[in-house]
């Protein structure tokens, strides 16, 4: 689907789409910050093994693709951690 088709189907223009995406991004970041603060305050820790098990059982990803998914999750988490600690 092209962006033009999407805009026509949703009745938006580029400006409205941008505003909607920015609002959703703000909500997403705020939600993540709140969850991280709550986890820190409550001293909630999840082991790597628990995360891997969740990915294997809950994502619906075929077993042969789970290793790539797990790697992507760890790479994203490492980048996010670096941004927080290096900034």
TADA-V488609 format. One record per run of one state. SS is the DSSP state (helix for helix, strand for strand, loop for the rest). FROM is the first residue (numbers start at 1). LEN is the number of residues. Records with the same first field share a line. If there is no record, write none. Layout:
# TADA-V488609
SS: FROM-LEN, FROM-LEN
This chain:
# TADA-V488609
loop: 1-2, 11-3, 42-6, 59-4, 87-1
helix: 3-8, 14-28, 48-11, 63-24
